[in-house]
Amino acid sequence: MSATLPAPSPAPLLSAAPDRAGVDLERRAAIVASAAIGGVGVAAAAVPFIASWGPSEREKAAGSPVDVDVSSLLPGKMLIAEWRGKPIWILRRTPAMIETLRTDAARLADPDSKRSAFPTPAYALKDPATRSIRPDLLVVVGICTHLGCSPSGPFAAEEDAQLGADPGFVCPCHGSTFDLAGRVFRNKPAADNLAVPPHRYLTDSMIRIGEDTQV
């Protein structure tokens, strides 16, 4: 014989329904509370995103000036330093290299470095052709101003098909070409010259990258 289940207890009845005004007040309080909680959630979610706009601790540490010894850098050769995670090119130009900078202006997009997207420091524009404090030493950020690729070079005249008779640098990503002062040639994807980082000379053979205030 099957067992008989006890009948369920009746649900308790509400003693009294709240009046209309009470319901409206409670509903309004619940909506306000929900909105406040939602707002806090949005703000909390936004904090990591906004914080990501600022420099990381690693980037802050990498932002310190970097001293580069160029005493062993031979004419025609280039070394690459790192500052703020960016490659810094230092090229010791020969007299022949410098001479090419005075004859290619008509083929350049911005020969005098007047555009403001990547402003060239005034101390590097005493001679716009060389874009450097010293004619023999070029100091630029080795990142293409088009989409941030890393150009190759330096190439001598007729050493690269895209440069042809012009010595300089080539960005392999989209074909932008730059002369030995980091100035971009006309009709190229990159609209701006390579950036010149803040720098100064501590001695004839020591360059401080990331600082240009004379002390």
HUDA-V831041 format. One record per pair of residues at least 12 apart in sequence whose C-alpha atoms are under 10 Angstrom apart, sorted by the first residue. I is the first residue (numbers start at 1). J is the second residue. D is the distance in Angstrom with one decimal. If there is no record, write none. Layout:
{{I:J:D} {I:J:D}}
This chain:
{{58:84:9.0} {58:85:9.5} {59:83:9.7} {59:84:6.3} {59:85:7.6} {60:84:8.0} {61:84:8.2} {62:82:8.9} {62:83:6.5} {62:84:4.7} {62:85:6.7} {62:86:9.6} {63:83:6.7} {63:84:4.9} {63:85:8.4} {63:209:9.9} {63:210:7.5} {64:83:7.8} {64:84:7.7} {64:209:8.8} {64:210:6.9} {64:211:8.8} {65:82:10.0} {65:83:7.3} {65:84:8.8} {65:198:9.4} {65:199:8.7} {65:207:9.9} {65:208:6.3} {65:209:5.4} {65:210:4.5} {65:211:6.1} {65:212:9.7} {66:81:8.3} {66:82:7.8} {66:83:6.5} {66:84:9.3} {66:199:9.3} {66:207:8.1} {66:208:5.5} {66:209:5.1} {66:210:6.6} {66:211:8.6} {67:81:9.1} {67:83:9.7} {67:199:9.5} {67:200:9.6} {67:201:9.2} {67:202:8.6} {67:206:6.5} {67:207:5.6} {67:208:4.4} {67:209:6.2} {67:210:8.9} {67:211:9.8} {68:80:9.5} {68:81:7.2} {68:82:9.6} {68:90:9.2} {68:201:9.6} {68:202:9.7} {68:205:8.2} {68:206:5.6} {68:207:5.1} {68:208:6.3} {68:209:7.5} {69:81:10.0} {69:202:9.9} {69:203:9.3} {69:204:9.3} {69:205:5.7} {69:206:4.6} {69:207:6.5} {69:208:9.0} {70:90:8.3} {70:91:9.5} {70:92:8.7} {70:137:9.3} {70:204:8.6} {70:205:5.1} {70:206:6.1} {70:207:7.5} {71:204:8.2} {71:205:4.9} {71:206:7.5} {72:205:8.6} {73:90:8.9} {73:91:8.2} {73:92:6.8} {73:137:9.9} {73:205:9.3} {74:91:9.0} {74:92:6.6} {74:93:8.9} {74:94:9.3} {75:91:8.0} {75:92:5.0} {75:93:5.7} {75:94:5.5} {75:95:9.0} {75:97:9.7} {75:136:8.3} {75:137:9.3} {76:91:7.0} {76:92:5.6} {76:93:5.3} {76:94:5.7} {76:95:9.5} {76:96:9.6} {76:97:8.0} {76:136:9.5} {76:137:10.0} {76:154:8.7} {76:156:9.6} {77:90:8.6} {77:91:5.9} {77:92:5.9} {77:93:7.5} {77:94:9.1} {77:154:8.4} {78:90:5.5} {78:91:4.2} {78:92:6.3} {78:93:8.7} {78:137:9.4} {78:138:9.1} {78:139:9.8} {78:153:9.0} {78:154:7.9} {79:91:6.6} {79:92:8.8} {80:139:9.8} {80:140:9.9} {80:141:9.5} {80:142:8.5} {81:141:9.6} {81:142:9.9} {81:209:8.9} {82:141:9.3} {82:142:9.9} {82:209:8.9} {83:141:9.2} {83:197:9.1} {83:209:7.1} {83:210:7.2} {84:209:9.9} {84:210:8.6} {86:141:6.9} {86:142:7.5} {86:143:7.7} {86:197:10.0} {87:140:8.6} {87:141:5.9} {87:142:5.4} {87:143:7.3} {87:150:8.7} {88:138:10.0} {88:139:6.9} {88:140:5.8} {88:141:4.7} {88:142:5.7} {88:143:8.7} {88:195:9.7} {88:196:9.0} {88:197:8.0} {88:209:8.4} {89:137:9.8} {89:138:7.5} {89:139:5.6} {89:140:5.4} {89:141:6.1} {89:142:5.8} {89:143:9.5} {89:182:9.9} {89:196:9.6} {89:197:10.0} {90:137:6.6} {90:138:5.4} {90:139:4.7} {90:140:6.9} {90:141:9.0} {90:142:9.4} {90:207:9.6} {91:136:7.9} {91:137:5.6} {91:138:5.0} {91:139:6.8} {91:140:8.9} {91:154:8.6} {91:180:8.5} {91:181:9.3} {92:134:9.7} {92:135:8.8} {92:136:5.4} {92:137:4.6} {92:138:6.5} {92:139:9.2} {93:130:9.7} {93:134:10.0} {93:135:7.6} {93:136:4.8} {93:137:6.0} {93:138:7.3} {93:180:8.1} {93:181:9.5} {94:135:9.3} {94:136:6.6} {94:137:9.2} {95:135:8.9} {95:136:7.6} {97:130:9.9} {97:136:8.9} {97:156:8.9} {97:157:9.9} {97:167:7.9} {97:168:9.3} {97:179:9.7} {97:180:7.2} {97:181:9.5} {98:129:8.3} {98:130:7.0} {98:135:7.2} {98:136:7.4} {98:137:9.9} {98:180:7.9} {98:181:8.6} {99:129:9.3} {99:130:9.5} {100:129:9.3} {100:130:9.9} {100:157:9.8} {100:166:7.8} {100:167:7.9} {100:168:9.8} {100:179:8.6} {100:180:8.2} {100:181:9.8} {101:128:9.4} {101:129:5.6} {101:130:6.7} {101:131:9.8} {101:166:9.5} {101:167:9.4} {101:168:9.9} {101:179:7.3} {101:180:6.9} {101:181:7.1} {101:183:9.4} {102:128:9.4} {102:129:6.0} {102:130:8.4} {103:129:9.1} {103:166:9.9} {104:129:9.2} {104:166:7.9} {104:179:8.2} {104:183:9.9} {104:185:8.9} {105:129:8.0} {105:179:9.7} {105:183:9.2} {105:185:8.9} {105:186:10.0} {106:185:9.1} {106:186:8.8} {107:166:9.9} {107:179:9.9} {107:184:8.9} {107:185:5.8} {107:186:5.9} {107:187:9.2} {108:177:9.7} {108:178:8.5} {108:179:8.5} {108:183:6.8} {108:184:5.9} {108:185:4.1} {108:186:5.0} {108:187:8.7} {108:188:9.7} {108:193:9.5} {109:178:9.9} {109:183:7.7} {109:184:6.0} {109:185:5.3} {109:186:4.4} {109:187:7.4} {109:188:8.5} {109:190:9.4} {109:191:7.3} {109:192:7.8} {109:193:8.4} {110:183:6.8} {110:184:7.0} {110:185:7.9} {110:186:8.1} {110:191:8.4} {110:192:7.3} {110:193:7.2} {111:128:7.3} {111:129:7.2} {111:130:10.0} {111:131:9.7} {111:179:9.9} {111:181:9.5} {111:182:9.9} {111:183:6.5} {111:184:8.2} {111:185:8.7} {111:186:9.8} {111:193:8.7} {112:125:8.0} {112:127:8.9} {112:128:5.3} {112:129:7.1} {112:130:9.7} {112:131:8.6} {112:183:8.7} {112:193:9.8} {113:125:8.0} {113:128:7.1} {113:129:9.2} {113:131:8.2} {113:182:9.9} {113:183:7.7} {113:184:9.8} {113:192:8.3} {113:193:7.0} {113:194:9.7} {113:195:9.8} {114:128:9.6} {114:192:9.6} {114:193:9.7} {115:191:9.2} {115:192:7.2} {115:193:8.6} {116:192:8.8} {117:145:9.3} {117:191:9.2} {117:192:7.1} {117:193:9.2} {117:195:9.2} {118:145:8.5} {118:192:7.0} {118:193:7.4} {118:194:7.7} {118:195:5.6} {118:196:8.0} {118:197:9.7} {119:192:9.5} {119:193:9.2} {119:194:9.7} {119:195:7.3} {119:196:7.9} {119:197:9.7} {120:132:9.5} {120:140:9.8} {120:193:8.9} {120:194:9.0} {120:195:6.7} {120:196:5.8} {120:197:8.2} {120:198:9.1} {121:133:9.8} {121:195:9.4} {121:196:7.1} {121:197:8.1} {121:198:7.3} {121:199:9.4} {121:212:9.2} {123:198:9.7} {123:199:9.7} {123:200:9.5} {123:212:9.2} {124:138:9.5} {124:139:9.3} {124:196:8.0} {124:197:9.9} {124:198:9.6} {124:199:9.6} {128:181:9.0} {128:183:10.0} {129:180:9.5} {129:181:7.1} {129:182:10.0} {129:183:9.0} {130:179:9.9} {130:180:8.1} {130:181:5.4} {130:182:8.9} {130:183:9.4} {131:180:9.6} {131:181:6.0} {131:182:8.1} {131:183:8.8} {131:196:8.1} {132:181:8.0} {132:196:8.4} {133:199:9.2} {133:200:8.2} {133:201:8.8} {134:201:9.6} {134:204:9.9} {135:181:9.6} {137:181:9.5} {138:180:7.9} {138:181:6.5} {138:182:8.4} {138:196:8.9} {139:181:8.6} {139:182:9.0} {139:194:9.8} {139:195:9.0} {139:196:6.3} {139:197:7.3} {139:198:9.2} {139:199:8.2} {139:207:9.4} {139:209:9.0} {140:181:8.3} {140:182:7.0} {140:193:9.6} {140:194:6.4} {140:195:5.7} {140:196:4.4} {140:197:6.1} {140:198:9.3} {140:199:9.8} {141:182:8.9} {141:194:6.3} {141:195:5.4} {141:196:6.0} {141:197:6.4} {142:169:9.6} {142:182:8.8} {142:194:7.0} {142:195:8.0} {142:196:9.4} {143:171:8.9} {143:194:6.9} {143:195:8.0} {144:169:9.9} {144:170:9.1} {144:171:6.7} {144:172:9.9} {144:173:9.3} {144:174:9.7} {144:176:7.9} {144:177:9.2} {144:178:9.2} {144:182:9.6} {144:184:9.5} {144:189:9.8} {144:190:7.0} {144:191:9.7} {144:192:8.7} {144:193:8.3} {144:194:6.5} {144:195:8.8} {145:171:9.8} {145:176:9.1} {145:184:9.2} {145:189:8.9} {145:190:5.5} {145:191:7.1} {145:192:5.9} {145:193:6.9} {145:194:6.3} {145:195:7.9} {146:171:9.3} {146:173:9.5} {146:174:8.5} {146:176:8.0} {146:188:9.1} {146:189:6.2} {146:190:4.2} {146:191:6.8} {146:192:7.7} {146:193:9.6} {146:194:9.7} {147:173:8.7} {147:174:8.8} {147:189:9.0} {147:190:7.9} {148:171:9.6} {148:173:9.4} {148:190:9.7} {149:171:6.9} {149:172:8.0} {149:173:6.6} {149:174:8.9} {150:169:9.9} {150:170:8.9} {150:171:6.4} {150:172:7.9} {150:173:8.3} {151:168:10.0} {151:169:6.2} {151:170:5.2} {151:171:3.9} {151:172:6.3} {151:173:8.2} {151:174:9.9} {151:175:9.1} {151:176:8.4} {151:177:8.3} {151:178:8.9} {152:168:8.9} {152:169:5.6} {152:170:5.3} {152:171:6.1} {152:172:7.2} {152:177:9.5} {153:167:9.0} {153:168:6.6} {153:169:4.7} {153:170:6.5} {153:171:8.9} {153:178:9.6} {153:180:9.4} {154:167:7.1} {154:168:5.1} {154:169:5.1} {154:170:8.1} {154:178:9.4} {154:179:8.8} {154:180:7.4} {155:167:5.4} {155:168:5.3} {155:169:6.2} {155:170:8.2} {155:179:9.5} {155:180:9.0} {156:168:6.8} {156:169:9.2} {156:180:9.7} {162:175:7.4} {162:176:8.7} {162:177:7.4} {163:175:9.6} {163:176:9.4} {163:177:6.7} {163:178:8.4} {163:179:8.8} {163:185:9.3} {166:178:9.1} {166:179:7.2} {166:180:9.1} {166:185:9.9} {167:179:6.3} {167:180:6.7} {168:180:4.8} {168:181:8.1} {168:182:7.8} {168:183:9.2} {168:184:9.6} {169:181:9.5} {169:182:7.7} {169:183:9.5} {169:184:9.2} {170:184:9.7} {171:189:9.9} {171:190:9.3} {174:188:8.5} {174:189:6.8} {174:190:8.7} {175:188:7.1} {175:189:7.3} {175:190:8.8} {176:188:5.1} {176:189:5.8} {176:190:5.8} {176:191:9.0} {177:189:9.1} {177:190:8.3} {177:193:9.8} {178:190:9.3} {178:192:9.8} {178:193:7.5} {178:194:7.9} {179:193:9.3} {179:194:9.8} {181:193:8.7} {181:194:8.4} {181:196:9.8} {182:194:5.0} {182:195:7.8} {182:196:8.7} {183:195:9.2} {197:209:7.0} {197:210:6.6} {197:211:8.6} {197:212:9.0} {198:210:5.0} {198:211:5.4} {198:212:5.2} {198:213:8.8} {199:211:5.0} {199:212:4.7} {199:213:8.3} {199:214:9.9} {200:212:5.1} {200:213:7.6} {200:214:7.6} {201:214:9.1} {202:214:9.2} {202:215:9.6}}
